[in-house]
């Protein structure tokens, strides 16, 4: 006994397609879709080193404050934002859980200041090669960055 006809299968397919289209149209565009990341680079390290750091400039051209909640990479076990501070003549790093970027402003990740600590590297870094970073925002969405591995 045949329960499914070609016509009912076609109608069911149309139903699924329109349902998916409706769901997709309800998905809001992330606030960070226009975020600009420039001058992204990762410090090349000696062979065998399991950690490095990433640096870049990130610009928020929107009218709302954006919050970076995490940074990840497929090439590392862990990435986290740190700030280098000088305390009693000694430099030390402190973890930054969330980083706010004010509307129409930029934040610079630079040596000796704010940076992304990249730990548990999964493969050796090759000078000149891209190093993928994904910046995740509390407001939703992410920005993919291909930082260049540089010897600095």
C-alpha angles and dihedrals in degrees: 000000000000115000100171120062127192090249094053091046090052092050091047089052091051089049092052093046094051091046092053091046091052092049091048093050090053092055107104120229110250114254089232097061090113099044112135123215118187140172092022116177140157122215113246111231134199116276112280095028112135098197142048140154137249128216133190145135118255122196127197108205093175131099092242135073112255124209123208106214100175145355120209140177133195087219096059138054093221140010126185138169116247136178122211112222132179113232118179092339094311124107115225136169125236124193117244111211097190130010121204121209111198120224114280093005141108137224122208121216103202140157110279092023137044113357144150113253109214113200136180096025111208096209138011117278117245117207110248095019124120120256113201119223126179117206111204122202129209089225090061134269134058139239121224116218126188104204118194119236107237135178103233 
